[in-house]
Amino acid sequence: MPMRQDCKNFESRTYANGETVRKCNLDLAPEAPWRCPEDCAAYERRLADVNWRHGSLVTPETPPEPPGLDERGEDIARLLDEAEDIVNAAGPEILAEVEDQRSRRGRRWTKIFRRSR
């Protein structure tokens, strides 16, 4: 089943460089951005879109499915899960580096503006 854009858990975001992210906010679509699970228990129709008129900010078309998605769907889902695990594992380390840089920057300004006695 294609991604259900009418589901309240579906999100699409287009960035300034033109790249679009299409995903399930509950991470229940292992074949996103192409497909939702056939009988997803979390599917709930989005209520806010009822009778809205969409202008130029309509969700872009879904990219074409990669060849062999039907035969290798489980392999692709496993690969995407592994990639997500790598990114999630790197997060705390990156956050610690940023906090360290911020604290160093703060100490530098403290030294520059220290009052002389």
Order of alpha helices (4+ residues) and beta strands (2+ residues): beta-beta-alpha
